[in-house]
Amino acid sequence: MKVPESAPQGNPAFRELEPPPTSQLVAKLFPSLKPKPQPAPPPPPGPTGTAGDQGAGRQSRLLRERLAELEIEIERFRSENAALASQRLEREKALEALRKERAEFEQMKEEELARLEEFKKEETRKLQKERKVFEKHASAARAIPDKREREEIQALKQQLSSLQEELRRREARWSNTHSRLRQQVEALGAENSDLRDEVRALERLRISAWKRDEAEREREREKESCRRSSESTAARSKSTSPPGALKASQPFTATARETRQVTSPPKSTQGSSSRTSPQIPSPGSGAQKQVGPGQGQPITAQNPNTPPTLLSRAGVSQTEYCEEEEEEEEEEQPTQKEITHPDGKIETILCCGTRLIVFPNGTRKEVSADGRTVKVNFFNGDVKQVMEDQRVIYYYANTQTTHTTYPDGMEVLQFPNNQIEKHFPDGRKEITFPDQTVKNLGPNGDEESVLPDGTIIQVKPDGTKVIQFNSGQREVHTDKFKRREYPDGTMKTVYADGRQETRYPNGRLRIKDKDGRVVSDSRT
């Protein structure tokens, strides 16, 4: 509150009576407390005795009135300040209560949200469980066949039973055949072992006969030496010996010569390509005929002193020996001409016209007389053959692989694991795996595989794969989706983003998202 300008500023009484200034907060809250502007007092009259006393009395009266008003206003201000203080306390209490209520509300809200979230999860689990149960019931309901399907199932069951019966009959027939063949194999094996034993026994007989033959030759040589010594002695004593002594020694000489002709093996003549085995009569015959070496004249000899058993055994041994030599000559094929080339290779021309070329590194090349058949044995074990029909067969010894090239350009590769590859002139390839899976590769990049169970897999150049199952189902795989088509017309598609689409024959369309939730299900 402003002091009137007429009041003397230096008067201590006026300074004590001056009220405190009104605060701006109180002035804003209570506009009535603002000090009202006072009109300026009239200028004091001139210094006259009476007028001055009257003016002073009037001024003091005004001051008293003003002081009274100020006292009233101060009282009112104090009462209002007390009211404001009480209101402020109430307001602070209200704010504190409001804060408490707000905190309680926030806590209650969080608890309620948590309870709602738990309720939501529980309801979601219940819904998922109910959906699974529903889908199970729906699939079971769809699996129940109708009348037509039941008839087809019955027909298929009958067909299956008939096929099983046929299979059992075939298995029984196969079992009988297998047992019969096994018995035949066992019998043949036993017969083979008996033949081997017989061959070994005959071989032992041949060796023993050959040893006896050698011992007989040794004895013949001793007899020959004795004969020569006796002849020389007889020649020296011819003049003194009686005629009967010379005649008595002649049968012994003839006997020794005849025995030597029978027991000695025949020798082939120079340039001859065949051998002639001696012919020995049966024991008990008094004469035997033999073709001499290098001549075709028969020699007849009388040998009464030789035992029949020795002659028969010697004849068998001699025959076997000659047969073995004939087989060796057939295998070794006599050569007609041999040429050594400057590069070190040796060319041999056989009597049949076949040319045999041996290279320095060990490679052997054999060319037939007409030049249409060629066989090459390489130093590393590989073998190459050119047949009369112009087929080229190459065998790789390291990998045990056979590569056959036909005149029309087709190539066949056979691996040791029984895998066979055929390369055709048009670029096609056919691969047969050990499990009998057949894979065809086309020249444009397409593939087709036929599995043993009848499943067919086709792969196109763009990467599309089509699988035909033996049950009639069909699958299509692309980079965007995978589709399976069932014999009843149902098509199930799974896209790259996880979406699933099922289209039924009746027009129904069901779509699921990547999480398996049903998005739409339309029925017609």
Summary of the structure (lengths in Angstrom):
residues: 524
radius of gyration: 67.8
end to end distance: 92.0
largest distance: 239.8
contacts: 1192
relative contact order: 0.02
helix: 47%
strand: 19%
